Amino acid sequence: MAQVTDASVPSSARSGPMTRSGGMSDRAIAWLFISPTILLLLAINVFPLIWTVHMSLTNYKANMGWMKYKSVGIGNYRDILTDSDLWEAMQTTAHFVFWSIVSEVVLGFGLALLINRKFRGHSFWTTIILLPMMLSPAVVGNFWTFLFQPQIGLFNYVVSFFSGIDPASFQMIGDVKLAPWSIVLVDVWMWTPYVMLICLAGLRSIPDYIYEAAEVDRASAWRRFRSVTLPMVMPFLMLAVLFRGIENFKMFDMVNLLTNGGPGSLTETVSITLKRAAFEKWQTGWSSALAIILFLTVFGAANIYIKALNRVKQR
Amino acid sequence: MKTPRRALFAAVLWTALGLAGTAAQAKTLTLCWAAWDPANALVELSKDFTKQSGIEMKFEFVPWTSYADRFLNELNSHSKLCDLIVGDSQWIGGSAENGHYVKLNDFFDKNGIKMSDFAQPTVLGYSEWPKHSPNYWALPAMGDAVGWTYRKDWFAKPELRQEFKTKYGHELAPPKTWDEFMQVAKFFQNRVIDGKKVYGAYIFTERGSEGITMGVTNVMYDYGFDYDNPKKPYEMNGFVNSPGAVKGLELYKEIFKCCTAPGMTNAYMSEGLDAFKSGQVAMQMNWFAFFPGLYKAMGADKIGFFVNPSGPNGHYTQLGGQGLSVVAYSDNRAGALQYMKWFAQPTVQKKWWSLGGYSCLKAVLSDPGFPASAPFAGDFLVSMNMVKDFWAEPIYATLLLDMQKRVHDFVVADKGTAQDALNGLVKDWTKDFKDAGKL
């Protein structure tokens, strides 16, 4: 058996990371290997971001790329922050984000508590519950449009069956009062299983001995939930809220296909406003400024939230 | 000696292949348009061109919902995809000013094509830029306007006719005014006919592209809406938001609220065709271009046609339709112009109409037999003489999206008043024109 002795190791390798091998240092080789990734990141992430900041200070229109554009300073930012239509879109987005997340957390956590118990057909029901999140948002948007159709849609018939009201007497995505709730409903239907999965991971991570100790102390079921389950699942719940919050803040595909922002602009989330400005009105400068504002909003909120999450984890 | 010979042979072969490639390219033209019935008719018609010229025709048709986005992007990116394009009337300003279309004046002069041979509203709508100037960028190709269809069989039912006459004091007939229209629409709304619940009317309400604007203007024009001061271009206050325009917008909302089928909150051409064919509505707003296919599908007993009703301030209808243009970036401009020359011939135009396309040539339209050549032909002639069109400015897309938002917010989403909506529109358009340097 060959023995690897100290003497068999080349001297270049023994002398640390800065030693040379075939004319290149380890550090150089490391840079060589990661440079394609870094270049790619610079090309597809960093450069576009810097370019977007530059564009946001101009009146550039991408559909007239051959025409000269001029600097407008912070004019686009000022326009955006004083645009009442945009604030309405922000409110619509906030309504959607808040209610969808609250519903998903409550339902997802509830489902996770149920699924966490052993019962017959456990795997079957878990799979059934997970099905919606496996679908593409575009598909979900399209088929819920049909389900919500007031004359032939299944949703209206189900509501009619249980309530006795005429199925054609109400319309989910065309009604001023119901449309904002219809997008919340579909999002909750689709993404509650995702929150459930994260909560389930949290529930499964709680060691049994903690519950056993609580039982020895004669803690009631409610007390066990309040003092053991909830605090230990909290970091997972917060993580789910973070993921869903970021995702829903920039929600586009499902809402675009379901309501296209309508009726009127009632369900026009800020990402639909951005798309219309960027690719229908071709206000590239203005939409770049809006994109930067949205990026900073999400980035800032996510950072604050992550700090809070770390504090909860340290408790 | 062998090497130079080989080199010579290779050069000859290379040149021959290159020439063959160019020749093959010259023998093919790509025409771009929307995917709909008239486009299929054009495919059929173009077979004659291929037979005569030997030039193969390729077609790039996209659905209406992405037609503008797709082809304006092609033009803006100076793409060579389309040699010929049947472009919407509103594109003419942008395409002319940005150099996407070939200016056709010299070509027309050289080939004896006179714009005076074409119906004046179609020349103004599809060919001229700036408007009312003899600068031509397209050949009027497909005349179109908004018209109406009605259920002839329902209107003919004696018991309904009797009931209507008792209620309103006149015969149940295709409406000529908006007041009559409201009576008929309300009369049919929620009525059960042949065991099925039916609705009064179908109107355009689509939000994403141009739908609700192309619908609402049909009422607003008749009540006094104008895009700007005819004596002072771009002065919009008092014209866009005039008391008449406000009334017109309110009436459109009233029609939407009282007399349309449930769920029609984002509906355009195809939804209208489906609603009418399936026996859901008594009257349908739609483009004349669809009427030949609809007539064929439903039969003479079930479908009748009428022109857009008139209002207190006039009698207008929304212009649709397109002109045929040569794309400036085409590698085969000569072939494209050859197609245009062929298409402008009276015999070809006559065949175009017979296949389902709407010719704009006076020789076809003024033929004594034209009004009787199809059940909708007479109404088409009347409509083409009372058309108004949306802005055709280079920034038309921005102007259109602003109107879509303001009108949809008021009509469908119950936001604010009609006056608020039109005041807001004046504000939006003023800003747009300022940004574009026109104000």
Boltz contact constraints between the chains, C-beta under 6 A:
constraints:
  - contact:
      token1: [A, 63]
      token2: [B, 76]
      max_distance: 6.0
  - contact:
      token1: [A, 149]
      token2: [B, 263]
      max_distance: 6.0
  - contact:
      token1: [A, 150]
      token2: [B, 262]
      max_distance: 6.0
  - contact:
      token1: [A, 150]
      token2: [B, 263]
      max_distance: 6.0
  - contact:
      token1: [A, 168]
      token2: [B, 262]
      max_distance: 6.0
  - contact:
      token1: [A, 171]
      token2: [B, 262]
      max_distance: 6.0
  - contact:
      token1: [A, 171]
      token2: [B, 263]
      max_distance: 6.0
  - contact:
      token1: [A, 174]
      token2: [B, 263]
      max_distance: 6.0
  - contact:
      token1: [A, 174]
      token2: [B, 265]
      max_distance: 6.0
  - contact:
      token1: [A, 176]
      token2: [B, 413]
      max_distance: 6.0
  - contact:
      token1: [A, 176]
      token2: [B, 414]
      max_distance: 6.0
  - contact:
      token1: [A, 260]
      token2: [B, 207]
      max_distance: 6.0
  - contact:
      token1: [A, 260]
      token2: [B, 208]
      max_distance: 6.0
  - contact:
      token1: [A, 262]
      token2: [B, 207]
      max_distance: 6.0
  - contact:
      token1: [A, 262]
      token2: [B, 266]
      max_distance: 6.0
  - contact:
      token1: [A, 263]
      token2: [B, 265]
      max_distance: 6.0
  - contact:
      token1: [A, 263]
      token2: [B, 412]
      max_distance: 6.0
  - contact:
      token1: [A, 263]
      token2: [B, 413]
      max_distance: 6.0
  - contact:
      token1: [A, 264]
      token2: [B, 408]
      max_distance: 6.0
  - contact:
      token1: [A, 264]
      token2: [B, 409]
      max_distance: 6.0
  - contact:
      token1: [A, 264]
      token2: [B, 412]
      max_distance: 6.0
  - contact:
      token1: [A, 264]
      token2: [B, 413]
      max_distance: 6.0
  - contact:
      token1: [A, 264]
      token2: [B, 415]
      max_distance: 6.0
  - contact:
      token1: [A, 265]
      token2: [B, 405]
      max_distance: 6.0
  - contact:
      token1: [A, 265]
      token2: [B, 409]
      max_distance: 6.0
  - contact:
      token1: [A, 266]
      token2: [B, 413]
      max_distance: 6.0
  - contact:
      token1: [A, 280]
      token2: [B, 401]
      max_distance: 6.0
  - contact:
      token1: [A, 281]
      token2: [B, 398]
      max_distance: 6.0
  - contact:
      token1: [A, 281]
      token2: [B, 401]
      max_distance: 6.0
